[in-house]
Amino acid sequence: MANKVCVTCGAPFQPRPQVPHQSYCAAPDCQRERRRQWQRSKLQSDPDYQDNQMRAQQAWTQLT
Ligand SMILES: [Zn+2]
């Protein structure tokens, strides 16, 4: 019995018992969007993470 609606695709889905506040269904595109949103909020709330990501990006750019 579905009682939540995915915020990305609008499809009804049943959240896992372990994750009652789940907002995204299990579709790969929606899970990708969920990670992107998580990363965005992480970047805004965690300066250390932002710094790490920036360094990783720079290191990667220098390799290519
Ligand atoms: Zn979805």
N, CA, C, O and the ligand as a Tripos MOL2 file, in Angstrom:
@<TRIPOS>MOLECULE
protein
  257   255    65     0     0
PROTEIN
NO_CHARGES

@<TRIPOS>ATOM
      1 N           0.8450   -1.2050    0.0000 N.3       1 MET1
      2 CA          0.0000    0.0000    0.0000 C.3       1 MET1
      3 C           0.8770    1.2510    0.0000 C.2       1 MET1
      4 O           1.6140    1.5030    0.9540 O.2       1 MET1
      5 N           0.7920    2.0190   -1.0630 N.am      2 ALA2
      6 CA          1.6200    3.2150   -1.1790 C.3       2 ALA2
      7 C           0.9810    4.3770   -0.4230 C.2       2 ALA2
      8 O          -0.2100    4.6510   -0.5700 O.2       2 ALA2
      9 N           1.7840    5.0450    0.3790 N.am      3 ASN3
     10 CA          1.2370    6.1960    1.0990 C.3       3 ASN3
     11 C           2.1370    7.4180    1.0340 C.2       3 ASN3
     12 O           1.9430    8.3720    1.7870 O.2       3 ASN3
     13 N           3.1170    7.4000    0.1430 N.am      4 LYS4
     14 CA          3.9620    8.5700   -0.0710 C.3       4 LYS4
     15 C           4.0320    8.8290   -1.5620 C.2       4 LYS4
     16 O           3.8170    7.9310   -2.3770 O.2       4 LYS4
     17 N           4.3380   10.0820   -1.9100 N.am      5 VAL5
     18 CA          4.4930   10.4290   -3.3150 C.3       5 VAL5
     19 C           5.9140   10.9260   -3.5180 C.2       5 VAL5
     20 O           6.3820   11.8010   -2.7900 O.2       5 VAL5
     21 N           6.5960   10.3700   -4.5060 N.am      6 CYS6
     22 CA          7.9770   10.7420   -4.7750 C.3       6 CYS6
     23 C           8.0620   12.2200   -5.1690 C.2       6 CYS6
     24 O           7.3050   12.6840   -6.0220 O.2       6 CYS6
     25 N           8.9800   12.9500   -4.5510 N.am      7 VAL7
     26 CA          9.0870   14.3890   -4.8320 C.3       7 VAL7
     27 C           9.6990   14.6480   -6.2050 C.2       7 VAL7
     28 O           9.5850   15.7550   -6.7330 O.2       7 VAL7
     29 N          10.3440   13.6450   -6.7870 N.am      8 THR8
     30 CA         10.9780   13.8410   -8.0800 C.3       8 THR8
     31 C          10.0640   13.4630   -9.2410 C.2       8 THR8
     32 O           9.8700   14.2580  -10.1600 O.2       8 THR8
     33 N           9.5050   12.2600   -9.2060 N.am      9 CYS9
     34 CA          8.7100   11.7970  -10.3520 C.3       9 CYS9
     35 C           7.2110   11.7890  -10.0580 C.2       9 CYS9
     36 O           6.4060   11.6000  -10.9690 O.2       9 CYS9
     37 N           6.8320   11.9900   -8.8080 N.am     10 GLY10
     38 CA          5.4170   12.0500   -8.4720 C.3      10 GLY10
     39 C           4.7370   10.6980   -8.3480 C.2      10 GLY10
     40 O           3.5210   10.6270   -8.1730 O.2      10 GLY10
     41 N           5.5140    9.6230   -8.4380 N.am     11 ALA11
     42 CA          4.9250    8.2920   -8.3400 C.3      11 ALA11
     43 C           4.6640    7.9320   -6.8830 C.2      11 ALA11
     44 O           5.4870    8.2250   -6.0160 O.2      11 ALA11
     45 N           3.5150    7.2950   -6.6040 N.am     12 PRO12
     46 CA          3.2720    6.8390   -5.2320 C.3      12 PRO12
     47 C           4.1820    5.6690   -4.8890 C.2      12 PRO12
     48 O           4.4320    4.8090   -5.7340 O.2      12 PRO12
     49 N           4.6710    5.6290   -3.6750 N.am     13 PHE13
     50 CA          5.5230    4.5150   -3.2610 C.3      13 PHE13
     51 C           5.3590    4.2650   -1.7790 C.2      13 PHE13
     52 O           4.8290    5.0960   -1.0410 O.2      13 PHE13
     53 N           5.8260    3.1010   -1.3600 N.am     14 GLN14
     54 CA          5.7660    2.7080    0.0440 C.3      14 GLN14
     55 C           7.1380    2.9230    0.6730 C.2      14 GLN14
     56 O           8.0900    2.2370    0.2990 O.2      14 GLN14
     57 N           7.2690    3.8630    1.6240 N.am     15 PRO15
     58 CA          8.5840    4.0690    2.2490 C.3      15 PRO15
     59 C           9.0050    2.8510    3.0680 C.2      15 PRO15
     60 O           8.1700    2.1170    3.5960 O.2      15 PRO15
     61 N          10.3260    2.6540    3.1590 N.am     16 ARG16
     62 CA         10.8430    1.5600    3.9700 C.3      16 ARG16
     63 C          10.5560    1.8390    5.4430 C.2      16 ARG16
     64 O          10.5790    2.9940    5.8680 O.2      16 ARG16
     65 N          10.2870    0.7990    6.2200 N.am     17 PRO17
     66 CA         10.0390    0.9950    7.6600 C.3      17 PRO17
     67 C          11.2050    1.6840    8.3600 C.2      17 PRO17
     68 O          11.0040    2.4420    9.3090 O.2      17 PRO17
     69 N          12.4550    1.4120    7.8800 N.am     18 GLN18
     70 CA         13.6420    2.0340    8.4840 C.3      18 GLN18
     71 C          13.7580    3.5020    8.1200 C.2      18 GLN18
     72 O          14.4480    4.2540    8.8080 O.2      18 GLN18
     73 N          13.0810    3.9330    7.0270 N.am     19 VAL19
     74 CA         13.1990    5.3120    6.5530 C.3      19 VAL19
     75 C          11.8080    5.9200    6.3730 C.2      19 VAL19
     76 O          11.3670    6.1370    5.2450 O.2      19 VAL19
     77 N          11.1170    6.1950    7.4830 N.am     20 PRO20
     78 CA          9.7270    6.6540    7.3870 C.3      20 PRO20
     79 C           9.5720    8.0060    6.7010 C.2      20 PRO20
     80 O           8.5020    8.3130    6.1760 O.2      20 PRO20
     81 N          10.6380    8.8250    6.7000 N.am     21 HIS21
     82 CA         10.5160   10.1550    6.1010 C.3      21 HIS21
     83 C          11.0620   10.2080    4.6810 C.2      21 HIS21
     84 O          11.2840   11.2850    4.1270 O.2      21 HIS21
     85 N          11.2750    9.0320    4.1020 N.am     22 GLN22
     86 CA         11.7550    8.9320    2.7360 C.3      22 GLN22
     87 C          10.8830    9.7450    1.7750 C.2      22 GLN22
     88 O           9.6560    9.6740    1.8420 O.2      22 GLN22
     89 N          11.5090   10.5130    0.8850 N.am     23 SER23
     90 CA         10.7440   11.3560   -0.0400 C.3      23 SER23
     91 C          10.9180   10.9510   -1.4910 C.2      23 SER23
     92 O          10.2770   11.5150   -2.3770 O.2      23 SER23
     93 N          11.7920    9.9650   -1.7420 N.am     24 TYR24
     94 CA         12.0830    9.5650   -3.1140 C.3      24 TYR24
     95 C          11.7810    8.0860   -3.2930 C.2      24 TYR24
     96 O          12.0350    7.2810   -2.3980 O.2      24 TYR24
     97 N          11.2340    7.7280   -4.4620 N.am     25 CYS25
     98 CA         10.9630    6.3200   -4.7320 C.3      25 CYS25
     99 C          12.2600    5.6060   -5.1120 C.2      25 CYS25
    100 O          13.3320    6.2120   -5.0740 O.2      25 CYS25
    101 N          12.1740    4.3440   -5.4730 N.am     26 ALA26
    102 CA         13.3810    3.5360   -5.7080 C.3      26 ALA26
    103 C          13.9140    3.6590   -7.1310 C.2      26 ALA26
    104 O          14.9210    3.0320   -7.4570 O.2      26 ALA26
    105 N          13.2740    4.4410   -7.9780 N.am     27 ALA27
    106 CA         13.7460    4.5840   -9.3600 C.3      27 ALA27
    107 C          15.1650    5.1520   -9.3770 C.2      27 ALA27
    108 O          15.4750    6.0590   -8.6050 O.2      27 ALA27
    109 N          16.0280    4.6280  -10.2510 N.am     28 PRO28
    110 CA         17.4300    5.0920  -10.2860 C.3      28 PRO28
    111 C          17.5510    6.6020  -10.4490 C.2      28 PRO28
    112 O          18.3890    7.2240   -9.7970 O.2      28 PRO28
    113 N          16.7380    7.1950  -11.2980 N.am     29 ASP29
    114 CA         16.8010    8.6420  -11.5020 C.3      29 ASP29
    115 C          16.4780    9.3930  -10.2200 C.2      29 ASP29
    116 O          17.0970   10.4140   -9.9170 O.2      29 ASP29
    117 N          15.5140    8.8880   -9.4720 N.am     30 CYS30
    118 CA         15.0950    9.5600   -8.2420 C.3      30 CYS30
    119 C          16.1430    9.3760   -7.1540 C.2      30 CYS30
    120 O          16.3660   10.2810   -6.3500 O.2      30 CYS30
    121 N          16.7890    8.2150   -7.1220 N.am     31 GLN31
    122 CA         17.8540    7.9890   -6.1460 C.3      31 GLN31
    123 C          19.0420    8.8930   -6.4530 C.2      31 GLN31
    124 O          19.7080    9.3890   -5.5440 O.2      31 GLN31
    125 N          19.3010    9.1010   -7.7440 N.am     32 ARG32
    126 CA         20.3900   10.0090   -8.1500 C.3      32 ARG32
    127 C          20.0620   11.4330   -7.6920 C.2      32 ARG32
    128 O          20.9190   12.1470   -7.1710 O.2      32 ARG32
    129 N          18.8160   11.8230   -7.8960 N.am     33 GLU33
    130 CA         18.3780   13.1590   -7.4850 C.3      33 GLU33
    131 C          18.4830   13.3070   -5.9670 C.2      33 GLU33
    132 O          18.8780   14.3550   -5.4580 O.2      33 GLU33
    133 N          18.1210   12.2390   -5.2570 N.am     34 ARG34
    134 CA         18.2110   12.2570   -3.7980 C.3      34 ARG34
    135 C          19.6520   12.4950   -3.3560 C.2      34 ARG34
    136 O          19.9030   13.2900   -2.4510 O.2      34 ARG34
    137 N          20.6040   11.8030   -3.9990 N.am     35 ARG35
    138 CA         22.0170   11.9990   -3.6480 C.3      35 ARG35
    139 C          22.4740   13.4140   -3.9580 C.2      35 ARG35
    140 O          23.2400   14.0140   -3.2040 O.2      35 ARG35
    141 N          21.9830   13.9510   -5.1030 N.am     36 ARG36
    142 CA         22.3750   15.3100   -5.4820 C.3      36 ARG36
    143 C          21.8660   16.3130   -4.4510 C.2      36 ARG36
    144 O          22.5830   17.2310   -4.0520 O.2      36 ARG36
    145 N          20.6200   16.1260   -4.0270 N.am     37 GLN37
    146 CA         20.0500   17.0260   -3.0170 C.3      37 GLN37
    147 C          20.8070   16.8970   -1.7040 C.2      37 GLN37
    148 O          21.0800   17.8890   -1.0300 O.2      37 GLN37
    149 N          21.1430   15.6630   -1.3520 N.am     38 TRP38
    150 CA         21.8820   15.4240   -0.1010 C.3      38 TRP38
    151 C          23.2310   16.1280   -0.1610 C.2      38 TRP38
    152 O          23.6590   16.7770    0.7930 O.2      38 TRP38
    153 N          23.8920   15.9830   -1.3130 N.am     39 GLN39
    154 CA         25.2090   16.5860   -1.4640 C.3      39 GLN39
    155 C          25.1110   18.1040   -1.4000 C.2      39 GLN39
    156 O          25.9660   18.7640   -0.8100 O.2      39 GLN39
    157 N          24.0550   18.6580   -2.0160 N.am     40 ARG40
    158 CA         23.8750   20.1040   -2.0050 C.3      40 ARG40
    159 C          23.6950   20.6220   -0.5790 C.2      40 ARG40
    160 O          24.3160   21.6120   -0.1920 O.2      40 ARG40
    161 N          22.8470   19.9530    0.2010 N.am     41 SER41
    162 CA         22.6300   20.4080    1.5760 C.3      41 SER41
    163 C          23.8640   20.1770    2.4230 C.2      41 SER41
    164 O          24.1600   20.9510    3.3340 O.2      41 SER41
    165 N          24.5920   19.0940    2.1130 N.am     42 LYS42
    166 CA         25.8340   18.8100    2.8270 C.3      42 LYS42
    167 C          26.8540   19.9320    2.5520 C.2      42 LYS42
    168 O          27.5350   20.4070    3.4610 O.2      42 LYS42
    169 N          26.9360   20.3340    1.3010 N.am     43 LEU43
    170 CA         27.8710   21.4010    0.9300 C.3      43 LEU43
    171 C          27.5360   22.6980    1.6560 C.2      43 LEU43
    172 O          28.4300   23.4380    2.0680 O.2      43 LEU43
    173 N          26.2300   22.9680    1.8100 N.am     44 GLN44
    174 CA         25.8250   24.2170    2.4480 C.3      44 GLN44
    175 C          26.0260   24.1900    3.9570 C.2      44 GLN44
    176 O          26.2250   25.2320    4.5810 O.2      44 GLN44
    177 N          25.9720   22.9960    4.5400 N.am     45 SER45
    178 CA         26.0090   22.9290    6.0000 C.3      45 SER45
    179 C          27.3700   22.5150    6.5440 C.2      45 SER45
    180 O          27.6020   22.5790    7.7520 O.2      45 SER45
    181 N          28.2730   22.0900    5.6600 N.am     46 ASP46
    182 CA         29.5330   21.5320    6.1370 C.3      46 ASP46
    183 C          30.7260   22.0980    5.3510 C.2      46 ASP46
    184 O          31.0800   21.5650    4.3000 O.2      46 ASP46
    185 N          31.3410   23.1690    5.8530 N.am     47 PRO47
    186 CA         32.4650   23.8090    5.1510 C.3      47 PRO47
    187 C          33.6270   22.8530    4.9130 C.2      47 PRO47
    188 O          34.3120   22.9590    3.8960 O.2      47 PRO47
    189 N          33.8600   21.9130    5.8450 N.am     48 ASP48
    190 CA         34.9530   20.9610    5.6740 C.3      48 ASP48
    191 C          34.7180   20.0610    4.4680 C.2      48 ASP48
    192 O          35.6270   19.7880    3.6850 O.2      48 ASP48
    193 N          33.4800   19.6110    4.3420 N.am     49 TYR49
    194 CA         33.1250   18.7570    3.2170 C.3      49 TYR49
    195 C          33.3080   19.5210    1.9080 C.2      49 TYR49
    196 O          33.8150   18.9890    0.9210 O.2      49 TYR49
    197 N          32.8810   20.7810    1.9280 N.am     50 GLN50
    198 CA         33.0020   21.6340    0.7510 C.3      50 GLN50
    199 C          34.4700   21.7580    0.3570 C.2      50 GLN50
    200 O          34.8120   21.6630   -0.8220 O.2      50 GLN50
    201 N          35.3260   21.9670    1.3390 N.am     51 ASP51
    202 CA         36.7520   22.1000    1.1100 C.3      51 ASP51
    203 C          37.3230   20.8130    0.5240 C.2      51 ASP51
    204 O          38.0920   20.8450   -0.4360 O.2      51 ASP51
    205 N          36.9360   19.6790    1.1120 N.am     52 ASN52
    206 CA         37.4010   18.3820    0.6160 C.3      52 ASN52
    207 C          36.9910   18.1620   -0.8360 C.2      52 ASN52
    208 O          37.7870   17.7230   -1.6660 O.2      52 ASN52
    209 N          35.7260   18.4790   -1.1240 N.am     53 GLN53
    210 CA         35.2230   18.2860   -2.4800 C.3      53 GLN53
    211 C          36.0070   19.1410   -3.4610 C.2      53 GLN53
    212 O          36.3270   18.6990   -4.5640 O.2      53 GLN53
    213 N          36.3140   20.3680   -3.0550 N.am     54 MET54
    214 CA         37.0180   21.2950   -3.9180 C.3      54 MET54
    215 C          38.4260   20.7760   -4.2090 C.2      54 MET54
    216 O          38.8990   20.8240   -5.3450 O.2      54 MET54
    217 N          39.0830   20.2800   -3.1630 N.am     55 ARG55
    218 CA         40.4240   19.7270   -3.3400 C.3      55 ARG55
    219 C          40.3980   18.4990   -4.2380 C.2      55 ARG55
    220 O          41.2510   18.3350   -5.1100 O.2      55 ARG55
    221 N          39.4120   17.6430   -4.0140 N.am     56 ALA56
    222 CA         39.2950   16.4350   -4.8360 C.3      56 ALA56
    223 C          39.0690   16.8190   -6.2960 C.2      56 ALA56
    224 O          39.6380   16.2090   -7.2020 O.2      56 ALA56
    225 N          38.2560   17.8070   -6.5090 N.am     57 GLN57
    226 CA         37.9590   18.2700   -7.8690 C.3      57 GLN57
    227 C          39.2280   18.8170   -8.5140 C.2      57 GLN57
    228 O          39.5170   18.5220   -9.6730 O.2      57 GLN57
    229 N          39.9750   19.6040   -7.7700 N.am     58 GLN58
    230 CA         41.2060   20.1890   -8.3010 C.3      58 GLN58
    231 C          42.2130   19.1020   -8.6360 C.2      58 GLN58
    232 O          42.8420   19.1420   -9.6940 O.2      58 GLN58
    233 N          42.3720   18.1270   -7.7420 N.am     59 ALA59
    234 CA         43.3180   17.0370   -7.9670 C.3      59 ALA59
    235 C          42.9370   16.2750   -9.2150 C.2      59 ALA59
    236 O          43.7920   15.9200  -10.0260 O.2      59 ALA59
    237 N          41.6500   16.0270   -9.3630 N.am     60 TRP60
    238 CA         41.1590   15.2910  -10.5190 C.3      60 TRP60
    239 C          41.4100   16.0730  -11.8090 C.2      60 TRP60
    240 O          41.7950   15.5040  -12.8300 O.2      60 TRP60
    241 N          41.1830   17.3890  -11.7450 N.am     61 THR61
    242 CA         41.3760   18.2310  -12.9230 C.3      61 THR61
    243 C          42.8380   18.2390  -13.3520 C.2      61 THR61
    244 O          43.1460   18.2410  -14.5440 O.2      61 THR61
    245 N          43.7220   18.2420  -12.3820 N.am     62 GLN62
    246 CA         45.1430   18.2910  -12.6970 C.3      62 GLN62
    247 C          45.6420   16.9850  -13.3210 C.2      62 GLN62
    248 O          46.6480   16.9690  -14.0300 O.2      62 GLN62
    249 N          44.9280   15.8970  -13.0490 N.am     63 LEU63
    250 CA         45.3220   14.6010  -13.6090 C.3      63 LEU63
    251 C          45.0030   14.4730  -15.0870 C.2      63 LEU63
    252 O          45.6280   13.6840  -15.7950 O.2      63 LEU63
    253 N          44.0440   15.2360  -15.5510 N.am     64 THR64
    254 CA         43.5930   15.0660  -16.9400 C.3      64 THR64
    255 C          44.2130   16.0820  -17.8770 C.2      64 THR64
    256 O          43.9330   16.0690  -19.0750 O.2      64 THR64
    257 ZN         10.5120    8.8020   -8.0880 Zn       65 ZN65
@<TRIPOS>BOND
     1     1     2 1
     2     2     3 1
     3     3     4 2
     4     3     5 am
     5     5     6 1
     6     6     7 1
     7     7     8 2
     8     7     9 am
     9     9    10 1
    10    10    11 1
    11    11    12 2
    12    11    13 am
    13    13    14 1
    14    14    15 1
    15    15    16 2
    16    15    17 am
    17    17    18 1
    18    18    19 1
    19    19    20 2
    20    19    21 am
    21    21    22 1
    22    22    23 1
    23    23    24 2
    24    23    25 am
    25    25    26 1
    26    26    27 1
    27    27    28 2
    28    27    29 am
    29    29    30 1
    30    30    31 1
    31    31    32 2
    32    31    33 am
    33    33    34 1
    34    34    35 1
    35    35    36 2
    36    35    37 am
    37    37    38 1
    38    38    39 1
    39    39    40 2
    40    39    41 am
    41    41    42 1
    42    42    43 1
    43    43    44 2
    44    43    45 am
    45    45    46 1
    46    46    47 1
    47    47    48 2
    48    47    49 am
    49    49    50 1
    50    50    51 1
    51    51    52 2
    52    51    53 am
    53    53    54 1
    54    54    55 1
    55    55    56 2
    56    55    57 am
    57    57    58 1
    58    58    59 1
    59    59    60 2
    60    59    61 am
    61    61    62 1
    62    62    63 1
    63    63    64 2
    64    63    65 am
    65    65    66 1
    66    66    67 1
    67    67    68 2
    68    67    69 am
    69    69    70 1
    70    70    71 1
    71    71    72 2
    72    71    73 am
    73    73    74 1
    74    74    75 1
    75    75    76 2
    76    75    77 am
    77    77    78 1
    78    78    79 1
    79    79    80 2
    80    79    81 am
    81    81    82 1
    82    82    83 1
    83    83    84 2
    84    83    85 am
    85    85    86 1
    86    86    87 1
    87    87    88 2
    88    87    89 am
    89    89    90 1
    90    90    91 1
    91    91    92 2
    92    91    93 am
    93    93    94 1
    94    94    95 1
    95    95    96 2
    96    95    97 am
    97    97    98 1
    98    98    99 1
    99    99   100 2
   100    99   101 am
   101   101   102 1
   102   102   103 1
   103   103   104 2
   104   103   105 am
   105   105   106 1
   106   106   107 1
   107   107   108 2
   108   107   109 am
   109   109   110 1
   110   110   111 1
   111   111   112 2
   112   111   113 am
   113   113   114 1
   114   114   115 1
   115   115   116 2
   116   115   117 am
   117   117   118 1
   118   118   119 1
   119   119   120 2
   120   119   121 am
   121   121   122 1
   122   122   123 1
   123   123   124 2
   124   123   125 am
   125   125   126 1
   126   126   127 1
   127   127   128 2
   128   127   129 am
   129   129   130 1
   130   130   131 1
   131   131   132 2
   132   131   133 am
   133   133   134 1
   134   134   135 1
   135   135   136 2
   136   135   137 am
   137   137   138 1
   138   138   139 1
   139   139   140 2
   140   139   141 am
   141   141   142 1
   142   142   143 1
   143   143   144 2
   144   143   145 am
   145   145   146 1
   146   146   147 1
   147   147   148 2
   148   147   149 am
   149   149   150 1
   150   150   151 1
   151   151   152 2
   152   151   153 am
   153   153   154 1
   154   154   155 1
   155   155   156 2
   156   155   157 am
   157   157   158 1
   158   158   159 1
   159   159   160 2
   160   159   161 am
   161   161   162 1
   162   162   163 1
   163   163   164 2
   164   163   165 am
   165   165   166 1
   166   166   167 1
   167   167   168 2
   168   167   169 am
   169   169   170 1
   170   170   171 1
   171   171   172 2
   172   171   173 am
   173   173   174 1
   174   174   175 1
   175   175   176 2
   176   175   177 am
   177   177   178 1
   178   178   179 1
   179   179   180 2
   180   179   181 am
   181   181   182 1
   182   182   183 1
   183   183   184 2
   184   183   185 am
   185   185   186 1
   186   186   187 1
   187   187   188 2
   188   187   189 am
   189   189   190 1
   190   190   191 1
   191   191   192 2
   192   191   193 am
   193   193   194 1
   194   194   195 1
   195   195   196 2
   196   195   197 am
   197   197   198 1
   198   198   199 1
   199   199   200 2
   200   199   201 am
   201   201   202 1
   202   202   203 1
   203   203   204 2
   204   203   205 am
   205   205   206 1
   206   206   207 1
   207   207   208 2
   208   207   209 am
   209   209   210 1
   210   210   211 1
   211   211   212 2
   212   211   213 am
   213   213   214 1
   214   214   215 1
   215   215   216 2
   216   215   217 am
   217   217   218 1
   218   218   219 1
   219   219   220 2
   220   219   221 am
   221   221   222 1
   222   222   223 1
   223   223   224 2
   224   223   225 am
   225   225   226 1
   226   226   227 1
   227   227   228 2
   228   227   229 am
   229   229   230 1
   230   230   231 1
   231   231   232 2
   232   231   233 am
   233   233   234 1
   234   234   235 1
   235   235   236 2
   236   235   237 am
   237   237   238 1
   238   238   239 1
   239   239   240 2
   240   239   241 am
   241   241   242 1
   242   242   243 1
   243   243   244 2
   244   243   245 am
   245   245   246 1
   246   246   247 1
   247   247   248 2
   248   247   249 am
   249   249   250 1
   250   250   251 1
   251   251   252 2
   252   251   253 am
   253   253   254 1
   254   254   255 1
   255   255   256 2
@<TRIPOS>SUBSTRUCTURE
     1 MET1         2 RESIDUE 1 A MET
     2 ALA2         6 RESIDUE 1 A ALA
     3 ASN3        10 RESIDUE 1 A ASN
     4 LYS4        14 RESIDUE 1 A LYS
     5 VAL5        18 RESIDUE 1 A VAL
     6 CYS6        22 RESIDUE 1 A CYS
     7 VAL7        26 RESIDUE 1 A VAL
     8 THR8        30 RESIDUE 1 A THR
     9 CYS9        34 RESIDUE 1 A CYS
    10 GLY10       38 RESIDUE 1 A GLY
    11 ALA11       42 RESIDUE 1 A ALA
    12 PRO12       46 RESIDUE 1 A PRO
    13 PHE13       50 RESIDUE 1 A PHE
    14 GLN14       54 RESIDUE 1 A GLN
    15 PRO15       58 RESIDUE 1 A PRO
    16 ARG16       62 RESIDUE 1 A ARG
    17 PRO17       66 RESIDUE 1 A PRO
    18 GLN18       70 RESIDUE 1 A GLN
    19 VAL19       74 RESIDUE 1 A VAL
    20 PRO20       78 RESIDUE 1 A PRO
    21 HIS21       82 RESIDUE 1 A HIS
    22 GLN22       86 RESIDUE 1 A GLN
    23 SER23       90 RESIDUE 1 A SER
    24 TYR24       94 RESIDUE 1 A TYR
    25 CYS25       98 RESIDUE 1 A CYS
    26 ALA26      102 RESIDUE 1 A ALA
    27 ALA27      106 RESIDUE 1 A ALA
    28 PRO28      110 RESIDUE 1 A PRO
    29 ASP29      114 RESIDUE 1 A ASP
    30 CYS30      118 RESIDUE 1 A CYS
    31 GLN31      122 RESIDUE 1 A GLN
    32 ARG32      126 RESIDUE 1 A ARG
    33 GLU33      130 RESIDUE 1 A GLU
    34 ARG34      134 RESIDUE 1 A ARG
    35 ARG35      138 RESIDUE 1 A ARG
    36 ARG36      142 RESIDUE 1 A ARG
    37 GLN37      146 RESIDUE 1 A GLN
    38 TRP38      150 RESIDUE 1 A TRP
    39 GLN39      154 RESIDUE 1 A GLN
    40 ARG40      158 RESIDUE 1 A ARG
    41 SER41      162 RESIDUE 1 A SER
    42 LYS42      166 RESIDUE 1 A LYS
    43 LEU43      170 RESIDUE 1 A LEU
    44 GLN44      174 RESIDUE 1 A GLN
    45 SER45      178 RESIDUE 1 A SER
    46 ASP46      182 RESIDUE 1 A ASP
    47 PRO47      186 RESIDUE 1 A PRO
    48 ASP48      190 RESIDUE 1 A ASP
    49 TYR49      194 RESIDUE 1 A TYR
    50 GLN50      198 RESIDUE 1 A GLN
    51 ASP51      202 RESIDUE 1 A ASP
    52 ASN52      206 RESIDUE 1 A ASN
    53 GLN53      210 RESIDUE 1 A GLN
    54 MET54      214 RESIDUE 1 A MET
    55 ARG55      218 RESIDUE 1 A ARG
    56 ALA56      222 RESIDUE 1 A ALA
    57 GLN57      226 RESIDUE 1 A GLN
    58 GLN58      230 RESIDUE 1 A GLN
    59 ALA59      234 RESIDUE 1 A ALA
    60 TRP60      238 RESIDUE 1 A TRP
    61 THR61      242 RESIDUE 1 A THR
    62 GLN62      246 RESIDUE 1 A GLN
    63 LEU63      250 RESIDUE 1 A LEU
    64 THR64      254 RESIDUE 1 A THR
    65 ZN65       257 GROUP 0 **** ****
